Amino acid sequence: MSGETPSTRCPCCDGGAWVPLGRKRGRHIVQDYEYLRCSVCGFTRVEPFAGYGIYDEAYYEGSGADPYVNYAEEYRDHGRTDRRFEFEDCARIATGPFKERDAGREIAWLDFGCGAGGLLKYLRARHGLEVAGGRCPLRLAGHDVGSYAERLKREDGFAILDGTGLAELPDASFDVISLIEVIEHVPRPGGVIALCARLLRPGGLLLLTTGNFDCPVARRQGIRYRYCIPEIHVSLFGPRSLEALYRQHGLEPVAVRYDRAVEFKALKSVSSRWRPLPRLVLRLPGIAGWVDRAYGVPQMPCASRPFRD
Protein backbone atom coordinates (compact mmCIF):
# COMPACT_ATOMS: atom_id res chain seq x y z
CA MET A 1 0.00 0.00 0.00
CA SER A 2 3.02 2.24 -0.33
CA GLY A 3 2.26 5.57 -1.92
CA GLU A 4 -1.29 5.80 -0.56
CA THR A 5 -2.17 9.42 0.21
CA PRO A 6 -5.24 11.01 1.78
CA SER A 7 -7.82 13.05 -0.08
CA THR A 8 -6.97 16.71 -0.64
CA ARG A 9 -10.02 17.58 1.47
CA CYS A 10 -9.68 17.44 5.24
CA PRO A 11 -11.08 14.13 6.54
CA CYS A 12 -12.22 15.80 9.76
CA CYS A 13 -14.06 18.98 8.72
CA ASP A 14 -14.17 18.49 4.92
CA GLY A 15 -12.20 21.69 4.44
CA GLY A 16 -9.61 21.96 1.71
CA ALA A 17 -7.19 24.73 2.66
CA TRP A 18 -3.84 23.35 3.83
CA VAL A 19 -1.17 25.43 5.57
CA PRO A 20 2.43 24.16 5.29
CA LEU A 21 4.11 23.71 8.69
CA GLY A 22 7.50 22.76 7.31
CA ARG A 23 9.53 19.74 6.32
CA LYS A 24 11.19 17.15 8.53
CA ARG A 25 13.79 14.52 7.77
CA GLY A 26 12.80 10.96 8.63
CA ARG A 27 14.91 9.06 11.15
CA HIS A 28 14.36 5.57 9.79
CA ILE A 29 13.68 6.36 6.13
CA VAL A 30 16.05 9.17 5.29
CA GLN A 31 14.00 11.56 3.19
CA ASP A 32 12.09 14.79 3.76
CA TYR A 33 8.42 14.78 4.72
CA GLU A 34 6.03 17.71 4.56
CA TYR A 35 3.55 18.61 7.31
CA LEU A 36 0.28 20.22 6.17
CA ARG A 37 -2.33 21.57 8.60
CA CYS A 38 -6.02 22.16 7.88
CA SER A 39 -6.73 25.88 8.29
CA VAL A 40 -10.20 25.16 9.71
CA CYS A 41 -9.86 22.39 12.33
CA GLY A 42 -6.09 21.98 12.70
CA PHE A 43 -5.85 18.36 11.53
CA THR A 44 -2.29 17.77 10.28
CA ARG A 45 -1.23 15.27 7.64
CA VAL A 46 2.20 14.08 6.52
CA GLU A 47 3.27 13.60 2.91
CA PRO A 48 4.43 11.39 1.35
CA PHE A 49 3.03 8.34 3.11
CA ALA A 50 5.91 5.92 3.72
CA GLY A 51 3.68 2.84 3.26
CA TYR A 52 2.73 -0.01 5.55
CA GLY A 53 5.88 -1.98 4.75
CA ILE A 54 7.64 -0.06 7.52
CA TYR A 55 5.72 -2.16 10.07
CA ASP A 56 8.03 -5.15 9.76
CA GLU A 57 9.49 -7.47 12.41
CA ALA A 58 12.25 -4.94 13.18
CA TYR A 59 9.57 -2.36 14.00
CA TYR A 60 7.79 -4.70 16.39
CA GLU A 61 11.06 -5.52 18.15
CA GLY A 62 11.82 -1.85 18.81
CA SER A 63 14.57 -1.46 16.23
CA GLY A 64 12.43 0.28 13.59
CA ALA A 65 11.00 3.77 13.23
CA ASP A 66 9.64 3.77 16.80
CA PRO A 67 12.32 2.58 19.27
CA TYR A 68 9.81 2.51 22.13
CA VAL A 69 7.66 -0.25 20.62
CA ASN A 70 8.37 -3.73 21.97
CA TYR A 71 5.81 -6.31 20.91
CA ALA A 72 7.98 -9.21 22.03
CA GLU A 73 8.00 -7.94 25.61
CA GLU A 74 4.27 -7.24 25.62
CA TYR A 75 3.40 -10.62 24.11
CA ARG A 76 5.63 -12.44 26.58
CA ASP A 77 4.18 -10.81 29.72
CA HIS A 78 1.76 -7.92 29.29
CA GLY A 79 1.40 -7.57 33.06
CA ARG A 80 5.01 -6.49 33.51
CA THR A 81 4.96 -3.73 30.90
CA ASP A 82 4.09 -0.10 31.60
CA ARG A 83 1.15 -0.47 29.23
CA ARG A 84 -0.69 -2.15 32.10
CA PHE A 85 -1.45 1.35 33.40
CA GLU A 86 -3.20 2.17 30.13
CA PHE A 87 -5.08 -1.14 30.24
CA GLU A 88 -6.42 -0.30 33.71
CA ASP A 89 -7.77 3.02 32.47
CA CYS A 90 -9.37 1.40 29.41
CA ALA A 91 -11.25 -1.13 31.53
CA ARG A 92 -12.45 1.56 33.94
CA ILE A 93 -13.54 4.02 31.24
CA ALA A 94 -15.34 1.28 29.28
CA THR A 95 -17.84 0.76 32.09
CA GLY A 96 -19.09 4.35 31.74
CA PRO A 97 -21.88 3.79 29.18
CA PHE A 98 -23.36 0.79 31.00
CA LYS A 99 -26.15 1.07 33.57
CA GLU A 100 -27.74 -1.14 36.19
CA ARG A 101 -29.97 -2.70 33.53
CA ASP A 102 -26.85 -3.98 31.75
CA ALA A 103 -25.43 -5.83 34.76
CA GLY A 104 -24.77 -9.44 33.91
CA ARG A 105 -25.19 -9.21 30.15
CA GLU A 106 -22.38 -9.99 27.72
CA ILE A 107 -20.33 -7.05 26.47
CA ALA A 108 -18.81 -7.39 22.99
CA TRP A 109 -15.42 -5.63 22.75
CA LEU A 110 -13.27 -5.17 19.63
CA ASP A 111 -9.66 -4.08 20.03
CA PHE A 112 -8.90 -2.50 16.65
CA GLY A 113 -5.14 -2.60 16.04
CA CYS A 114 -4.58 -5.10 18.85
CA GLY A 115 -0.83 -5.43 18.19
CA ALA A 116 0.76 -7.96 20.54
CA GLY A 117 -2.55 -8.50 22.32
CA GLY A 118 -1.73 -6.93 25.67
CA LEU A 119 -5.15 -5.34 26.15
CA LEU A 120 -6.97 -8.49 25.03
CA LYS A 121 -4.99 -10.60 27.49
CA TYR A 122 -5.57 -8.09 30.28
CA LEU A 123 -9.33 -8.11 29.65
CA ARG A 124 -9.46 -11.89 29.46
CA ALA A 125 -7.67 -12.16 32.80
CA ARG A 126 -10.26 -9.84 34.42
CA HIS A 127 -13.08 -12.28 33.53
CA GLY A 128 -15.40 -9.41 32.67
CA LEU A 129 -16.24 -5.86 33.73
CA GLU A 130 -17.90 -4.71 36.94
CA VAL A 131 -21.13 -2.90 36.08
CA ALA A 132 -23.56 -1.69 38.76
CA GLY A 133 -22.41 -4.33 41.22
CA GLY A 134 -22.65 -7.17 38.71
CA ARG A 135 -20.02 -8.76 36.50
CA CYS A 136 -20.54 -8.58 32.74
CA PRO A 137 -18.75 -11.28 30.76
CA LEU A 138 -16.73 -10.10 27.77
CA ARG A 139 -16.79 -11.43 24.23
CA LEU A 140 -13.41 -10.31 22.91
CA ALA A 141 -12.20 -9.85 19.34
CA GLY A 142 -9.18 -8.15 17.84
CA HIS A 143 -8.17 -6.72 14.51
CA ASP A 144 -4.64 -6.63 13.13
CA VAL A 145 -2.42 -8.26 10.55
CA GLY A 146 1.05 -9.81 10.67
CA SER A 147 2.86 -12.41 12.73
CA TYR A 148 1.52 -11.38 16.12
CA ALA A 149 -2.06 -11.42 14.88
CA GLU A 150 -1.50 -15.00 13.76
CA ARG A 151 0.05 -15.97 17.11
CA LEU A 152 -2.84 -14.43 19.04
CA LYS A 153 -5.27 -16.42 16.93
CA ARG A 154 -3.36 -19.72 16.83
CA GLU A 155 -1.63 -19.88 20.21
CA ASP A 156 -3.89 -17.76 22.43
CA GLY A 157 -7.28 -18.57 20.97
CA PHE A 158 -8.46 -15.02 20.32
CA ALA A 159 -10.84 -14.14 17.49
CA ILE A 160 -8.54 -11.98 15.35
CA LEU A 161 -10.18 -10.49 12.27
CA ASP A 162 -8.54 -9.09 9.18
CA GLY A 163 -10.02 -6.30 7.08
CA THR A 164 -12.28 -8.66 5.15
CA GLY A 165 -13.55 -10.21 8.36
CA LEU A 166 -14.46 -6.81 9.77
CA ALA A 167 -16.19 -5.74 6.55
CA GLU A 168 -18.39 -8.84 6.68
CA LEU A 169 -19.62 -8.20 10.23
CA PRO A 170 -23.17 -6.87 10.63
CA ASP A 171 -23.81 -3.34 11.82
CA ALA A 172 -23.81 -2.68 15.58
CA SER A 173 -21.70 -5.74 16.43
CA PHE A 174 -19.82 -4.29 19.42
CA ASP A 175 -20.54 -2.44 22.65
CA VAL A 176 -16.95 -1.18 22.97
CA ILE A 177 -14.32 -0.60 20.30
CA SER A 178 -10.84 0.35 21.47
CA LEU A 179 -8.55 2.19 19.07
CA ILE A 180 -5.42 2.66 21.17
CA GLU A 181 -2.62 4.66 19.54
CA VAL A 182 -3.73 3.55 16.07
CA ILE A 183 -5.38 6.45 14.24
CA GLU A 184 -2.14 8.45 13.92
CA HIS A 185 -0.71 5.64 11.75
CA VAL A 186 -3.53 5.79 9.19
CA PRO A 187 -3.33 8.14 6.17
CA ARG A 188 -7.10 7.96 5.67
CA PRO A 189 -8.51 8.13 9.20
CA GLY A 190 -12.05 8.77 8.00
CA GLY A 191 -12.34 5.22 6.71
CA VAL A 192 -11.37 3.73 10.07
CA ILE A 193 -13.79 5.92 12.03
CA ALA A 194 -16.59 5.18 9.54
CA LEU A 195 -16.03 1.45 10.02
CA CYS A 196 -15.97 1.78 13.81
CA ALA A 197 -19.16 3.88 13.74
CA ARG A 198 -20.90 1.19 11.69
CA LEU A 199 -19.78 -1.62 13.99
CA LEU A 200 -20.62 0.22 17.22
CA ARG A 201 -23.99 -0.36 18.86
CA PRO A 202 -26.15 2.66 19.79
CA GLY A 203 -24.98 3.79 23.21
CA GLY A 204 -21.64 2.06 22.70
CA LEU A 205 -18.21 3.56 23.30
CA LEU A 206 -15.32 4.20 20.92
CA LEU A 207 -12.32 4.23 23.24
CA LEU A 208 -9.69 6.10 21.19
CA THR A 209 -6.31 7.40 22.28
CA THR A 210 -3.81 9.37 20.22
CA GLY A 211 -1.31 12.14 20.82
CA ASN A 212 -2.57 15.70 21.20
CA PHE A 213 -0.86 17.84 18.54
CA ASP A 214 -2.48 20.94 20.03
CA CYS A 215 -1.04 20.48 23.53
CA PRO A 216 1.28 23.12 25.09
CA VAL A 217 4.42 21.09 24.32
CA ALA A 218 3.41 20.56 20.67
CA ARG A 219 2.45 24.21 20.19
CA ARG A 220 5.85 25.26 21.47
CA GLN A 221 7.93 22.72 19.54
CA GLY A 222 5.92 22.38 16.32
CA ILE A 223 7.09 19.57 14.07
CA ARG A 224 10.22 19.25 16.20
CA TYR A 225 7.96 17.61 18.80
CA ARG A 226 9.25 14.07 19.42
CA TYR A 227 5.79 12.64 18.62
CA CYS A 228 6.31 13.81 15.04
CA ILE A 229 7.87 10.69 13.51
CA PRO A 230 6.92 11.26 9.87
CA GLU A 231 7.42 7.66 8.71
CA ILE A 232 4.70 6.35 11.04
CA HIS A 233 2.70 9.21 12.64
CA VAL A 234 1.00 10.47 9.51
CA SER A 235 -2.29 11.86 10.91
CA LEU A 236 -2.05 14.27 13.83
CA PHE A 237 -5.03 15.53 15.81
CA GLY A 238 -6.03 18.05 18.41
CA PRO A 239 -9.32 17.99 20.32
CA ARG A 240 -11.12 20.13 17.71
CA SER A 241 -10.12 18.01 14.71
CA LEU A 242 -10.88 14.75 16.52
CA GLU A 243 -14.34 15.98 17.51
CA ALA A 244 -14.98 17.06 13.92
CA LEU A 245 -13.92 13.63 12.63
CA TYR A 246 -16.31 11.88 15.01
CA ARG A 247 -19.22 14.08 13.97
CA GLN A 248 -18.50 13.49 10.28
CA HIS A 249 -19.44 9.87 10.91
CA GLY A 250 -22.39 10.28 13.25
CA LEU A 251 -20.53 9.86 16.55
CA GLU A 252 -20.71 12.18 19.54
CA PRO A 253 -17.52 13.22 21.38
CA VAL A 254 -17.29 12.05 24.99
CA ALA A 255 -14.94 13.55 27.57
CA VAL A 256 -13.12 10.92 29.63
CA ARG A 257 -10.85 11.02 32.67
CA TYR A 258 -7.53 9.20 32.56
CA ASP A 259 -5.60 8.19 35.66
CA ARG A 260 -2.65 5.89 35.11
CA ALA A 261 -2.52 6.24 31.34
CA VAL A 262 -0.73 9.53 31.97
CA GLU A 263 2.02 7.60 33.72
CA PHE A 264 2.32 5.21 30.79
CA LYS A 265 2.53 8.04 28.26
CA ALA A 266 5.32 9.66 30.25
CA LEU A 267 7.27 6.43 30.66
CA LYS A 268 6.95 5.00 27.17
CA SER A 269 9.38 7.53 25.70
CA VAL A 270 12.08 6.64 28.23
CA SER A 271 14.52 3.79 27.72
CA SER A 272 13.55 0.83 29.92
CA ARG A 273 16.87 0.92 31.74
CA TRP A 274 16.17 4.49 32.97
CA ARG A 275 12.47 4.08 33.84
CA PRO A 276 12.83 3.45 37.62
CA LEU A 277 13.77 7.10 38.22
CA PRO A 278 10.86 8.72 36.34
CA ARG A 279 8.49 6.24 37.99
CA LEU A 280 9.54 7.69 41.34
CA VAL A 281 9.33 11.27 40.09
CA LEU A 282 5.78 10.72 38.80
CA ARG A 283 4.74 9.73 42.31
CA LEU A 284 5.64 13.17 43.67
CA PRO A 285 2.65 15.45 44.37
CA GLY A 286 1.56 17.46 41.36
CA ILE A 287 4.02 15.95 38.85
CA ALA A 288 1.54 13.67 37.07
CA GLY A 289 -0.94 16.55 36.82
CA TRP A 290 1.70 18.80 35.28
CA VAL A 291 2.59 16.12 32.71
CA ASP A 292 -1.11 15.65 31.99
CA ARG A 293 -1.61 19.33 31.23
CA ALA A 294 1.65 19.71 29.27
CA TYR A 295 0.75 16.88 26.88
CA GLY A 296 -2.98 17.59 26.77
CA VAL A 297 -4.12 14.06 27.57
CA PRO A 298 -7.46 15.04 29.20
CA GLN A 299 -8.53 17.19 26.25
CA MET A 300 -8.63 14.32 23.73
CA PRO A 301 -12.19 12.93 23.60
CA CYS A 302 -13.48 9.46 22.99
CA ALA A 303 -16.86 8.99 21.27
CA SER A 304 -20.21 7.27 21.52
CA ARG A 305 -22.79 6.26 18.96
CA PRO A 306 -26.00 8.05 19.95
CA PHE A 307 -29.42 6.45 20.00
CA ARG A 308 -31.62 7.57 17.11
CA ASP A 309 -35.40 7.79 17.07
N, C-alpha and C positions, 0 to 999 in steps of 0.2 A: 504493500500500500504506500510505498515511498512516493513522494511527490504530491500526495493529497493535500489540498489547501481548502480553507473555508470559503464560503460565499463572500462576495465583496460587501454584502449587507451585514450589519451587526446581528449576530444570532440572538442577542438579548433584547434589544429594543427595536430592531429592524431598521435602525439608522444606517447611513451609508457614508458618513464623513469621518475619515480616519486621520488622526494627527500623529505624525512620526515622533517617537520618543528617542530614537537613536538606534545605533547598531552595537551589537555585542559579539565578541568572538567566543565560539563554543570551546569548552574545555576538553570534551571527548572527541568531537568531530570538529576539526580545526577549520572553521569557515566563519564568515560573518552572518549574523542573523539580525533582521530588522524587527523592531517593536512598534506596533501601530495601535493607537488607542482610539476608541469610539468617542467622538466629541459630545455625545449625548449622555451615555450611561457610564462611560469609563472602562468598559470591557477592553482588554488588551490582548492582541493576538501576535504570534511570532511567525515570521516567514523567513526562509522556506521551512516547511515541515520536514523534519529529518527522516520520517518514516518509522514504522513499527519494528523494523529490523534491529533497532538499537536495543530492544528489550530481549537480549540474548542471555545465555547462562552467566556470562561475565557480569552483566547488569544485576542479576538476581543474587550473585555472590558478593556484591559490594565493590566490584572492581570495574564498573562501567561508569556511565555518566553521573550516577548518584552514588557517591561512596558511602552513604549512610543507610542504604538498603542492604538487608541481609536476610534473604529468604531461607537460607539453610538454617540459620540460628532460630528463626521463628518456627519453621516446620519441625525442627528437632524438639523444642520445648518452648511453646508460646508463653507459658506462665513465668518464665525467667527473663523475658524481654521487657523493655520499657513500654512496649505497646500495650501491655496489660492495663496500664492506666487509662488508655484510650478505650479499651474494651469495656472497662467498668463504667465509664461515662455513657457509652453507647447503650448498654443494657439498661441503665437507669433512665436515660432520656426516652428510650423506646416504650416505656410503660406509660408515658404521658397521655397518649390518645385514648387509652383503655379505661373503662369505667367499671363499676361494680357489676353491671350486667354481663361484662365480658369474662368475669372470673371463672376459670376452669375450662374455657374453650380453647381450642388450638389456635395458635398464632403462626401464620405463614411468613417466613422471613427470607428474603433474598439478599445475599451479600454480593453486590455487583462489583467485579474486580477484586475477587477474594484473595488473590495472590497466593501466599503460602498457607492460607487457611487458618491463621491465628484467631480471628474473630469467630469463625465457625466452630473451632475447637473449644474456645472459651464458652460459647453459648451452649454447646452440647454438654459440657461439663456442669453447667448450672442446672440442667434438667428443667428448664423452663423459666418463665418470668413471674415475679410476684405482682399480682394485680388485685387490689382491693381485698387483701387478706387471703386470696386464693392463688394457687399456682397454675399458670397457663402453660401447657406443653407447647414446644416449638416444633414446627416442621421446617427444617432448614434446607436451603438450596444456595448454590454459589454459581457465579459466572466468571470464567476466565479461560484463557487458552495457554498452551505450553506445558512443559514437563511437570510443573507443580500441580496444575489442574488435573493432569492424568493421575498423579500420585494420590491426590485427595479423593479422586473417584475410585481408583483401584485398591489402594491400601487402607484408606480411612472410611470408605463407604459413604461418602457424601454424594448428593445429587449435584453434579457440576454440569452446567449447561453451556453450550457454545452459543454463538449468535443465532444459528438456525433454531436451536432448541428454545431460546427465548422468544423468537419471532412466532413460533408455533403455539405458545401458551395463550390461553384465553385472556380477555380483559379482566382486570380486577383480581389477579391471582394471588396477590400478597398484601398482608397487613403492614409490613415494614420492609422497606428496601434501603439498605445501607450502601452508600457510595463514598467510601472513605479514601480521601486523597487520590481520587481517580480523575475527576473532571478536568483538572489542569493538564492532563496528558492527552486530551482528545481535541483534535483540530476542529471538529464539528460538534460542539457540545449540545447543540439543540436536538440532534438526533438521539442522544443518550437520554436527555431529560424527557423527550417525547415518549420514548419507550418506557421509561420508569413511570410516567404519568398514566400511560395505558395499563400497565401491569399493577398499579396501586389501587387498592380498594377505596371507595369513598370513606373518608375518616381516617385513612391510613397515613403513615408517616414516611417521608423521604428523609433519611438521616444522612445528610451530605456534609463532608468537611473538605475544605480546601484553604490554601493560604489567602490572606487578606492583602491584596495589592493596593489597598487604600488605607493601610494602617500607618501610624506615625513613622515607623522605621522605613517602610517602603516609600512614603512621600519624601522623606529626607534623602534616601539613597537612590531612588529611581531604579533604573535597570541595573545598577551596581548591586542592588539588593541580592543577597546570597540565594534567595528563593528563585531568582531569575536564572535558570539553567536552560538555555534556549533549545537544546537538543530534546528535552523531555517535557518541560513546563511550557506548553505552547498556548494555553488559554488561561488568562489571569483575570481574576474577579475582585471586585469590592462588593460591599453589601448592596449598593444600588443596582449594579449590573446583575448580580445573582438573583435579586428579587424580580427584576425585569424578565430574566430568563424563565423563572418559575411561572410567572403570569402569562408569558407567551404560550405556555402549554397547559393552562388551566389549573395550575397549582397555586396555593396560597402560602406566602412566606410565614414561617413560624419561628419566633425567637426561642432560643434554648439556652440553658445555663450549663457550662462545662465546669468540672471540678479538676480532676486529675489529668484530663487531656492536655491542660496547659503545661503540666510538668513533662509529659511526653514530648510535646512540641519543642520545649526548651532543651530537652536532653538529646533528641534524635540528631541534632546537628553537632554533637560533641563526640569525639572518638571514644569508643567504649572504655579504653584504658584510663581516660580522664573523667569519666562520669561520676565516680564517688564524690568528688568535691562539689560539683554543681548540685548534686542531689541534696547535700547538706545545706548549701546556700539557699536552695528553693524552700527549705523548711523554715527559714528565718521569717519573722513577721513582716508582712507587706511585700516581700520579694515576688511571690507568685502573682499577686495582684498587679504589680508594676509590669511584669512580663506580659500578663494578659492584656493590659491596656496598650503596651508598646507594639504588640503584634496583632492587635485587633481581633482576637479570637471571639469574644462575645458578640461582636457585631455581625458575624456571618450567620445568616439564617438557614434553618432547614425548611421543609415544606410539607404541606398536607394536601391531600386531594379532597376538596369540599364535597359535601352532600349536595345534590341537585334535586330540585322538585321534579 
